[in-house]
Structure formats: structure tokens, C-alpha cells
Amino acid sequence: MKKIVLYISIVLTLAINVDAMEFRKHRVNIKALSTTAFELTDVNHQHPRIRDLRGQDFIVVSVREPGSDGMMYAVDKDGIIWWHGTISSGAGGGKLVEKNDKIVVEGGHETSNNIFKVLLKRRFHMSKTHPSKDGINNMDFELRFTPDGQALHLGNTNGMSHGCIHVEKEDINALFEWAKVGMPVVIMRGNYKQHLQTEINSFQEDIKAYNKKH
């Protein structure tokens, strides 16, 4: 009897782990190699290719999930991170499935991984699929990056979203003014903040060197 109970427990544990792994799968996986260079792999973390955005202004979002930053970063053409701020992202719970020879996400509210582009800028906007009951706009300062409506916009960073990136007022205001349609938007899992820390350390060393000379 004990062996049967143990066997059932092991099977259930494996099933839970498989589901958890399925939730974490994405069509594109991204790893930050430097401030501007990113390694992109497929759903199985295979067939790597490098994309370097040096020479372009762009936005990086490391989503709000375990093992990621929960931050957005504005990076200029020289690879300098000139702004960063706290964000929240999709609540998750979806599964990656194959339909009609295409890999799609079913259920859940994951924010998609990939290097996208800003498709439109809209200062005032109310979500059509998830309108606010009080009638107050809930997607102001919208920077849309997917055709199905995922966007960076003003929102509550203490609560998870339906897939959009919620950004605080001061941060989204600065980002919105700077961003342009067509600008790359990197949405990734994993860490990017190490490059910000490297930049801060370098700046502090420059200050020390300056102070010694003066």
C-alpha cells in the first residue's frame, strides 16, 4: 500500500513539474550578452542567433517573474542606460501548444518574449478588451509593441496585468516622451540589471579618477 501511495505521489509531482515547465516555455528566449547584444534561441533554447542593437535607441523590459528584474530600461544609441524603473507584467498561467502548424499560447496572461518594435504611441487610451469599470482610462501613455495589444503604459506596478507592462507615472512619462514608433522593444526573462550595475561602477570609478586629478 505504501508503495502505491509513493508511486502516486511521484507521478503527481512529475505532472506538476511538467505543467510548470510548460508554463515557462516561450517561442523566443532571450539572454542579454551585453547592454546592446542579445542571444535569441527557439522554444527549446536551440539555434542561437545574436542581435546587436548598438546604434539604436531601444527599450528593454525584464518581466516581473522569479529570476527576472521586474524593471524597464531605456538605452540610447551609445549603449548607455539613461533611465530605468519598476514594472509589473503578465500574470501568467498559459500553455504553449501547437495549432495548425503554429505554436501559440493558450490561456493565461504571459507577456510575450521577443524583440518587438513600438507600433504606435497613444497618450490617452482605454482598453477595449479590459475596460475600466469606473470609466477612467487604464492604458494612458501607451507604447504598443504587439498587434494583439500588449503595450507599455501607465499602470499599477503592484498588481500583475493581462499581458501589458505596467509602468509608474514618472517613468512612463519620460519613456513616452523619448520613444518613437519603430523603436526596438526587448521583452525578456532573466536578468539585465547586471549591465546597469556595471555602468554605475564605471561611473563611480570615473568620479574617483576625476577627484584625484582635482
C-alpha atoms as an extended CHARMM CRD file, in Angstrom:
* protein
*
       214  EXT
         1         1  MET       CA              0.0000000000        0.0000000000        0.0000000000  PROA      1               0.0000000000
         2         2  LYS       CA              2.8180000000        2.3830000000        0.9230000000  PROA      2               0.0000000000
         3         3  LYS       CA              4.4890000000        1.6810000000       -2.4370000000  PROA      3               0.0000000000
         4         4  ILE       CA              1.2740000000        2.5610000000       -4.3080000000  PROA      4               0.0000000000
         5         5  VAL       CA              0.8690000000        5.8360000000       -2.3800000000  PROA      5               0.0000000000
         6         6  LEU       CA              4.5290000000        6.6890000000       -3.0110000000  PROA      6               0.0000000000
         7         7  TYR       CA              4.1350000000        5.9050000000       -6.7430000000  PROA      7               0.0000000000
         8         8  ILE       CA              1.0340000000        8.1320000000       -6.9880000000  PROA      8               0.0000000000
         9         9  SER       CA              2.8640000000       10.9560000000       -5.1840000000  PROA      9               0.0000000000
        10        10  ILE       CA              5.8080000000       10.7250000000       -7.5880000000  PROA      10              0.0000000000
        11        11  VAL       CA              3.5040000000       10.7670000000      -10.6340000000  PROA      11              0.0000000000
        12        12  LEU       CA              1.6130000000       13.8030000000       -9.3130000000  PROA      12              0.0000000000
        13        13  THR       CA              4.8710000000       15.6240000000       -8.5780000000  PROA      13              0.0000000000
        14        14  LEU       CA              6.1520000000       14.9330000000      -12.0750000000  PROA      14              0.0000000000
        15        15  ALA       CA              2.8650000000       16.1070000000      -13.6020000000  PROA      15              0.0000000000
        16        16  ILE       CA              3.0280000000       19.3740000000      -11.6420000000  PROA      16              0.0000000000
        17        17  ASN       CA              6.6360000000       19.9210000000      -12.7060000000  PROA      17              0.0000000000
        18        18  VAL       CA              5.8020000000       19.2400000000      -16.3700000000  PROA      18              0.0000000000
        19        19  ASP       CA              2.9520000000       21.7740000000      -16.2060000000  PROA      19              0.0000000000
        20        20  ALA       CA              5.2350000000       24.3270000000      -14.5760000000  PROA      20              0.0000000000
        21        21  MET       CA              7.8230000000       23.7920000000      -17.3010000000  PROA      21              0.0000000000
        22        22  GLU       CA              5.1190000000       24.1320000000      -19.9580000000  PROA      22              0.0000000000
        23        23  PHE       CA              4.0420000000       27.4700000000      -18.4780000000  PROA      23              0.0000000000
        24        24  ARG       CA              7.5900000000       28.7680000000      -18.7190000000  PROA      24              0.0000000000
        25        25  LYS       CA              8.0730000000       27.9090000000      -22.3970000000  PROA      25              0.0000000000
        26        26  HSD       CA              8.1790000000       30.7420000000      -24.9030000000  PROA      26              0.0000000000
        27        27  ARG       CA              8.5090000000       30.8030000000      -28.6620000000  PROA      27              0.0000000000
        28        28  VAL       CA             11.5900000000       33.0090000000      -28.3910000000  PROA      28              0.0000000000
        29        29  ASN       CA             14.0550000000       33.0020000000      -25.4900000000  PROA      29              0.0000000000
        30        30  ILE       CA             16.3670000000       35.9550000000      -24.9350000000  PROA      30              0.0000000000
        31        31  LYS       CA             19.6110000000       36.3000000000      -22.9870000000  PROA      31              0.0000000000
        32        32  ALA       CA             21.3560000000       39.6490000000      -22.5680000000  PROA      32              0.0000000000
        33        33  LEU       CA             25.0290000000       39.2810000000      -23.5190000000  PROA      33              0.0000000000
        34        34  SER       CA             25.8430000000       42.9600000000      -23.0450000000  PROA      34              0.0000000000
        35        35  THR       CA             23.9960000000       46.2650000000      -22.8090000000  PROA      35              0.0000000000
        36        36  THR       CA             23.1380000000       46.0900000000      -26.5290000000  PROA      36              0.0000000000
        37        37  ALA       CA             23.6820000000       42.4560000000      -27.6220000000  PROA      37              0.0000000000
        38        38  PHE       CA             21.1160000000       39.6930000000      -27.1420000000  PROA      38              0.0000000000
        39        39  GLU       CA             21.1510000000       35.9710000000      -27.8700000000  PROA      39              0.0000000000
        40        40  LEU       CA             17.8430000000       34.6900000000      -29.2420000000  PROA      40              0.0000000000
        41        41  THR       CA             17.0040000000       30.9780000000      -29.1970000000  PROA      41              0.0000000000
        42        42  ASP       CA             13.8930000000       28.9800000000      -30.0860000000  PROA      42              0.0000000000
        43        43  VAL       CA             11.3320000000       27.3830000000      -27.7660000000  PROA      43              0.0000000000
        44        44  ASN       CA             13.8410000000       24.6420000000      -26.8430000000  PROA      44              0.0000000000
        45        45  HSD       CA             16.7080000000       27.1100000000      -26.3000000000  PROA      45              0.0000000000
        46        46  GLN       CA             18.3360000000       25.9690000000      -29.5480000000  PROA      46              0.0000000000
        47        47  HSD       CA             19.5000000000       27.5870000000      -32.8190000000  PROA      47              0.0000000000
        48        48  PRO       CA             21.0580000000       30.6980000000      -31.2430000000  PROA      48              0.0000000000
        49        49  ARG       CA             21.4310000000       33.9480000000      -33.1650000000  PROA      49              0.0000000000
        50        50  ILE       CA             22.8270000000       37.2670000000      -31.9930000000  PROA      50              0.0000000000
        51        51  ARG       CA             21.0360000000       40.5880000000      -32.3620000000  PROA      51              0.0000000000
        52        52  ASP       CA             23.0130000000       43.7460000000      -31.5190000000  PROA      52              0.0000000000
        53        53  LEU       CA             21.0370000000       46.9800000000      -31.1510000000  PROA      53              0.0000000000
        54        54  ARG       CA             24.0330000000       49.3090000000      -30.7850000000  PROA      54              0.0000000000
        55        55  GLY       CA             23.4620000000       52.4770000000      -32.7860000000  PROA      55              0.0000000000
        56        56  GLN       CA             19.7380000000       52.4960000000      -31.9920000000  PROA      56              0.0000000000
        57        57  ASP       CA             17.6790000000       53.8670000000      -29.1200000000  PROA      57              0.0000000000
        58        58  PHE       CA             15.7160000000       50.9920000000      -27.5890000000  PROA      58              0.0000000000
        59        59  ILE       CA             13.7520000000       49.7580000000      -24.5770000000  PROA      59              0.0000000000
        60        60  VAL       CA             14.4740000000       46.6360000000      -22.5210000000  PROA      60              0.0000000000
        61        61  VAL       CA             11.9020000000       45.0450000000      -20.2090000000  PROA      61              0.0000000000
        62        62  SER       CA             12.9020000000       42.2320000000      -17.8540000000  PROA      62              0.0000000000
        63        63  VAL       CA              9.4820000000       40.9830000000      -16.7440000000  PROA      63              0.0000000000
        64        64  ARG       CA              8.1620000000       40.6650000000      -13.1770000000  PROA      64              0.0000000000
        65        65  GLU       CA              8.7620000000       36.9570000000      -12.5930000000  PROA      65              0.0000000000
        66        66  PRO       CA             11.1270000000       34.9030000000      -10.3990000000  PROA      66              0.0000000000
        67        67  GLY       CA             14.6280000000       35.0950000000      -11.8810000000  PROA      67              0.0000000000
        68        68  SER       CA             13.9420000000       38.3540000000      -13.7230000000  PROA      68              0.0000000000
        69        69  ASP       CA             14.3200000000       42.0230000000      -12.7710000000  PROA      69              0.0000000000
        70        70  GLY       CA             10.7960000000       43.4570000000      -12.8500000000  PROA      70              0.0000000000
        71        71  MET       CA             12.3220000000       46.5600000000      -14.4490000000  PROA      71              0.0000000000
        72        72  MET       CA             12.2870000000       48.5610000000      -17.6680000000  PROA      72              0.0000000000
        73        73  TYR       CA             15.4060000000       50.2320000000      -19.0990000000  PROA      73              0.0000000000
        74        74  ALA       CA             15.7740000000       52.9970000000      -21.6850000000  PROA      74              0.0000000000
        75        75  VAL       CA             19.0290000000       52.5640000000      -23.6510000000  PROA      75              0.0000000000
        76        76  ASP       CA             20.4480000000       55.1740000000      -26.0170000000  PROA      76              0.0000000000
        77        77  LYS       CA             22.3780000000       54.7790000000      -29.2860000000  PROA      77              0.0000000000
        78        78  ASP       CA             25.7070000000       54.5670000000      -27.4420000000  PROA      78              0.0000000000
        79        79  GLY       CA             24.5240000000       51.6950000000      -25.2550000000  PROA      79              0.0000000000
        80        80  ILE       CA             24.0550000000       53.9120000000      -22.1810000000  PROA      80              0.0000000000
        81        81  ILE       CA             21.1580000000       53.0790000000      -19.8560000000  PROA      81              0.0000000000
        82        82  TRP       CA             19.8080000000       56.5630000000      -19.1830000000  PROA      82              0.0000000000
        83        83  TRP       CA             16.5840000000       55.6190000000      -17.3800000000  PROA      83              0.0000000000
        84        84  HSD       CA             15.1580000000       52.6340000000      -15.5070000000  PROA      84              0.0000000000
        85        85  GLY       CA             12.0500000000       51.9610000000      -13.4810000000  PROA      85              0.0000000000
        86        86  THR       CA              9.9090000000       49.3210000000      -11.7680000000  PROA      86              0.0000000000
        87        87  ILE       CA              7.2640000000       47.4770000000      -13.7960000000  PROA      87              0.0000000000
        88        88  SER       CA              4.7460000000       44.6930000000      -13.4910000000  PROA      88              0.0000000000
        89        89  SER       CA              3.8870000000       42.2800000000      -16.3070000000  PROA      89              0.0000000000
        90        90  GLY       CA              1.5080000000       39.4530000000      -17.3050000000  PROA      90              0.0000000000
        91        91  ALA       CA              0.0140000000       37.2310000000      -14.6380000000  PROA      91              0.0000000000
        92        92  GLY       CA              0.9130000000       34.0180000000      -16.4780000000  PROA      92              0.0000000000
        93        93  GLY       CA             -0.8300000000       30.6560000000      -16.3950000000  PROA      93              0.0000000000
        94        94  GLY       CA             -0.8190000000       29.9410000000      -20.1310000000  PROA      94              0.0000000000
        95        95  LYS       CA              0.4740000000       26.9230000000      -22.0430000000  PROA      95              0.0000000000
        96        96  LEU       CA              2.3600000000       26.7260000000      -25.3070000000  PROA      96              0.0000000000
        97        97  VAL       CA              0.5420000000       24.4700000000      -27.7720000000  PROA      97              0.0000000000
        98        98  GLU       CA              0.7490000000       23.6530000000      -31.4700000000  PROA      98              0.0000000000
        99        99  LYS       CA             -2.2280000000       24.5660000000      -33.6610000000  PROA      99              0.0000000000
       100       100  ASN       CA             -2.3580000000       24.4690000000      -37.4500000000  PROA      100             0.0000000000
       101       101  ASP       CA              1.4300000000       24.0500000000      -37.5970000000  PROA      101             0.0000000000
       102       102  LYS       CA              1.9190000000       27.1520000000      -35.4380000000  PROA      102             0.0000000000
       103       103  ILE       CA              2.9960000000       27.4460000000      -31.8070000000  PROA      103             0.0000000000
       104       104  VAL       CA              0.5140000000       29.5510000000      -29.8360000000  PROA      104             0.0000000000
       105       105  VAL       CA             -0.1670000000       30.3580000000      -26.1790000000  PROA      105             0.0000000000
       106       106  GLU       CA             -3.4770000000       29.1560000000      -24.7660000000  PROA      106             0.0000000000
       107       107  GLY       CA             -4.8950000000       30.6420000000      -21.5840000000  PROA      107             0.0000000000
       108       108  GLY       CA             -3.0380000000       32.7530000000      -19.0680000000  PROA      108             0.0000000000
       109       109  HSD       CA             -1.7240000000       36.2570000000      -19.4980000000  PROA      109             0.0000000000
       110       110  GLU       CA              2.0010000000       35.8730000000      -20.1730000000  PROA      110             0.0000000000
       111       111  THR       CA              3.8240000000       38.8470000000      -21.6110000000  PROA      111             0.0000000000
       112       112  SER       CA              5.4510000000       37.6520000000      -24.8470000000  PROA      112             0.0000000000
       113       113  ASN       CA              9.2430000000       37.2520000000      -25.2000000000  PROA      113             0.0000000000
       114       114  ASN       CA             10.8630000000       38.7380000000      -28.3060000000  PROA      114             0.0000000000
       115       115  ILE       CA             12.4450000000       41.8280000000      -29.8060000000  PROA      115             0.0000000000
       116       116  PHE       CA              9.4690000000       43.8530000000      -30.9570000000  PROA      116             0.0000000000
       117       117  LYS       CA              9.0310000000       47.4170000000      -32.2270000000  PROA      117             0.0000000000
       118       118  VAL       CA              6.8700000000       50.2680000000      -30.9850000000  PROA      118             0.0000000000
       119       119  LEU       CA              3.8370000000       50.0210000000      -33.2600000000  PROA      119             0.0000000000
       120       120  LEU       CA              2.0410000000       53.1270000000      -32.0040000000  PROA      120             0.0000000000
       121       121  LYS       CA              2.1250000000       55.8440000000      -29.3600000000  PROA      121             0.0000000000
       122       122  ARG       CA             -1.1380000000       56.9480000000      -27.7780000000  PROA      122             0.0000000000
       123       123  ARG       CA             -1.2880000000       59.4500000000      -24.9270000000  PROA      123             0.0000000000
       124       124  PHE       CA             -4.8360000000       58.6370000000      -23.7920000000  PROA      124             0.0000000000
       125       125  HSD       CA             -6.4150000000       55.1900000000      -24.1530000000  PROA      125             0.0000000000
       126       126  MET       CA             -8.9280000000       52.8370000000      -22.5660000000  PROA      126             0.0000000000
       127       127  SER       CA             -8.5010000000       49.0870000000      -23.1230000000  PROA      127             0.0000000000
       128       128  LYS       CA            -11.2970000000       47.6480000000      -25.2770000000  PROA      128             0.0000000000
       129       129  THR       CA            -10.8150000000       44.0690000000      -24.0480000000  PROA      129             0.0000000000
       130       130  HSD       CA            -10.3800000000       45.0040000000      -20.3660000000  PROA      130             0.0000000000
       131       131  PRO       CA            -12.1320000000       48.3890000000      -19.8860000000  PROA      131             0.0000000000
       132       132  SER       CA            -12.0790000000       50.0900000000      -16.5190000000  PROA      132             0.0000000000
       133       133  LYS       CA            -15.4340000000       49.9270000000      -14.7020000000  PROA      133             0.0000000000
       134       134  ASP       CA            -15.0330000000       53.4710000000      -13.3710000000  PROA      134             0.0000000000
       135       135  GLY       CA            -14.6440000000       54.8340000000      -16.9000000000  PROA      135             0.0000000000
       136       136  ILE       CA            -11.1280000000       56.1540000000      -16.2390000000  PROA      136             0.0000000000
       137       137  ASN       CA             -8.5180000000       55.4280000000      -18.9200000000  PROA      137             0.0000000000
       138       138  ASN       CA             -6.3910000000       52.4410000000      -17.9200000000  PROA      138             0.0000000000
       139       139  MET       CA             -3.7750000000       52.4780000000      -20.7160000000  PROA      139             0.0000000000
       140       140  ASP       CA             -2.5740000000       56.0950000000      -20.8660000000  PROA      140             0.0000000000
       141       141  PHE       CA              0.9360000000       56.7500000000      -22.2470000000  PROA      141             0.0000000000
       142       142  GLU       CA              0.5040000000       53.6390000000      -24.3910000000  PROA      142             0.0000000000
       143       143  LEU       CA              3.5080000000       52.2830000000      -26.3020000000  PROA      143             0.0000000000
       144       144  ARG       CA              2.0830000000       49.2620000000      -28.1140000000  PROA      144             0.0000000000
       145       145  PHE       CA              4.5270000000       46.5800000000      -29.2520000000  PROA      145             0.0000000000
       146       146  THR       CA              2.3280000000       43.6360000000      -30.4050000000  PROA      146             0.0000000000
       147       147  PRO       CA             -0.6000000000       43.5610000000      -32.8440000000  PROA      147             0.0000000000
       148       148  ASP       CA             -2.8230000000       41.9170000000      -30.1980000000  PROA      148             0.0000000000
       149       149  GLY       CA             -2.4690000000       44.8950000000      -27.8490000000  PROA      149             0.0000000000
       150       150  GLN       CA              0.4540000000       44.2490000000      -25.4840000000  PROA      150             0.0000000000
       151       151  ALA       CA              1.9670000000       47.5910000000      -24.5490000000  PROA      151             0.0000000000
       152       152  LEU       CA              3.9400000000       49.5560000000      -22.0240000000  PROA      152             0.0000000000
       153       153  HSD       CA              1.5860000000       52.0160000000      -20.3340000000  PROA      153             0.0000000000
       154       154  LEU       CA              0.7490000000       53.7830000000      -17.1030000000  PROA      154             0.0000000000
       155       155  GLY       CA             -0.4670000000       51.2380000000      -14.5830000000  PROA      155             0.0000000000
       156       156  ASN       CA             -0.3480000000       49.7450000000      -11.1230000000  PROA      156             0.0000000000
       157       157  THR       CA              3.0720000000       48.1400000000      -10.6310000000  PROA      157             0.0000000000
       158       158  ASN       CA              1.8390000000       46.3500000000       -7.5070000000  PROA      158             0.0000000000
       159       159  GLY       CA             -0.5680000000       44.1670000000       -9.4940000000  PROA      159             0.0000000000
       160       160  MET       CA              0.0090000000       41.7990000000      -12.4150000000  PROA      160             0.0000000000
       161       161  SER       CA             -1.5230000000       42.5450000000      -15.8180000000  PROA      161             0.0000000000
       162       162  HSD       CA             -3.3080000000       40.7710000000      -18.6860000000  PROA      162             0.0000000000
       163       163  GLY       CA             -0.0230000000       40.8150000000      -20.6240000000  PROA      163             0.0000000000
       164       164  CYS       CA              0.8560000000       44.5080000000      -20.7810000000  PROA      164             0.0000000000
       165       165  ILE       CA              3.7660000000       46.1650000000      -18.9960000000  PROA      165             0.0000000000
       166       166  HSD       CA              2.5730000000       48.4890000000      -16.2260000000  PROA      166             0.0000000000
       167       167  VAL       CA              4.9160000000       51.4230000000      -15.5760000000  PROA      167             0.0000000000
       168       168  GLU       CA              4.8020000000       54.0920000000      -12.8610000000  PROA      168             0.0000000000
       169       169  LYS       CA              3.8180000000       57.7040000000      -13.7210000000  PROA      169             0.0000000000
       170       170  GLU       CA              7.2540000000       59.3630000000      -13.5820000000  PROA      170             0.0000000000
       171       171  ASP       CA              8.9080000000       56.5620000000      -15.5530000000  PROA      171             0.0000000000
       172       172  ILE       CA              6.2860000000       56.1590000000      -18.2860000000  PROA      172             0.0000000000
       173       173  ASN       CA              6.1010000000       59.9220000000      -18.7660000000  PROA      173             0.0000000000
       174       174  ALA       CA              9.8460000000       60.0930000000      -19.5100000000  PROA      174             0.0000000000
       175       175  LEU       CA              9.7420000000       56.9450000000      -21.6390000000  PROA      175             0.0000000000
       176       176  PHE       CA              6.7480000000       58.1130000000      -23.6680000000  PROA      176             0.0000000000
       177       177  GLU       CA              8.3340000000       61.4720000000      -24.4870000000  PROA      177             0.0000000000
       178       178  TRP       CA             11.5580000000       59.7670000000      -25.6480000000  PROA      178             0.0000000000
       179       179  ALA       CA             10.1680000000       56.7500000000      -27.5010000000  PROA      179             0.0000000000
       180       180  LYS       CA              9.4510000000       56.7530000000      -31.2280000000  PROA      180             0.0000000000
       181       181  VAL       CA              7.3380000000       54.4880000000      -33.4290000000  PROA      181             0.0000000000
       182       182  GLY       CA              9.6210000000       51.7940000000      -34.8620000000  PROA      182             0.0000000000
       183       183  MET       CA             11.9420000000       51.7570000000      -31.8330000000  PROA      183             0.0000000000
       184       184  PRO       CA             13.0010000000       48.2120000000      -30.7470000000  PROA      184             0.0000000000
       185       185  VAL       CA             11.4370000000       46.8500000000      -27.5630000000  PROA      185             0.0000000000
       186       186  VAL       CA             13.1930000000       43.8600000000      -25.9710000000  PROA      186             0.0000000000
       187       187  ILE       CA             10.8900000000       41.7880000000      -23.7540000000  PROA      187             0.0000000000
       188       188  MET       CA             12.8560000000       39.1240000000      -21.9090000000  PROA      188             0.0000000000
       189       189  ARG       CA             13.0320000000       36.7350000000      -18.9810000000  PROA      189             0.0000000000
       190       190  GLY       CA             16.2640000000       36.6630000000      -16.9820000000  PROA      190             0.0000000000
       191       191  ASN       CA             18.4920000000       39.4640000000      -15.7470000000  PROA      191             0.0000000000
       192       192  TYR       CA             19.5810000000       42.6670000000      -17.4310000000  PROA      192             0.0000000000
       193       193  LYS       CA             20.3310000000       44.7450000000      -14.3200000000  PROA      193             0.0000000000
       194       194  GLN       CA             23.9490000000       43.4980000000      -14.1710000000  PROA      194             0.0000000000
       195       195  HSD       CA             24.6920000000       45.7830000000      -17.1220000000  PROA      195             0.0000000000
       196       196  LEU       CA             23.2150000000       48.7420000000      -15.2440000000  PROA      196             0.0000000000
       197       197  GLN       CA             25.3880000000       47.8850000000      -12.2350000000  PROA      197             0.0000000000
       198       198  THR       CA             28.4820000000       47.6860000000      -14.4530000000  PROA      198             0.0000000000
       199       199  GLU       CA             27.6200000000       51.1190000000      -15.8130000000  PROA      199             0.0000000000
       200       200  ILE       CA             27.1930000000       52.5420000000      -12.3030000000  PROA      200             0.0000000000
       201       201  ASN       CA             30.5200000000       51.0420000000      -11.1620000000  PROA      201             0.0000000000
       202       202  SER       CA             32.2880000000       52.5190000000      -14.1940000000  PROA      202             0.0000000000
       203       203  PHE       CA             30.7650000000       55.9360000000      -13.4770000000  PROA      203             0.0000000000
       204       204  GLN       CA             31.9160000000       55.7740000000       -9.8470000000  PROA      204             0.0000000000
       205       205  GLU       CA             35.4580000000       54.9150000000      -10.9740000000  PROA      205             0.0000000000
       206       206  ASP       CA             35.4270000000       57.8900000000      -13.3420000000  PROA      206             0.0000000000
       207       207  ILE       CA             34.4110000000       60.1640000000      -10.4440000000  PROA      207             0.0000000000
       208       208  LYS       CA             37.2580000000       58.8170000000       -8.2910000000  PROA      208             0.0000000000
       209       209  ALA       CA             39.7660000000       59.3840000000      -11.0970000000  PROA      209             0.0000000000
       210       210  TYR       CA             38.4420000000       62.9280000000      -11.6030000000  PROA      210             0.0000000000
       211       211  ASN       CA             38.6840000000       63.7420000000       -7.8940000000  PROA      211             0.0000000000
       212       212  LYS       CA             42.2930000000       62.5410000000       -7.7480000000  PROA      212             0.0000000000
       213       213  LYS       CA             43.2560000000       64.9000000000      -10.5670000000  PROA      213             0.0000000000
       214       214  HSD       CA             41.4720000000       67.8480000000       -8.9830000000  PROA      214             0.0000000000
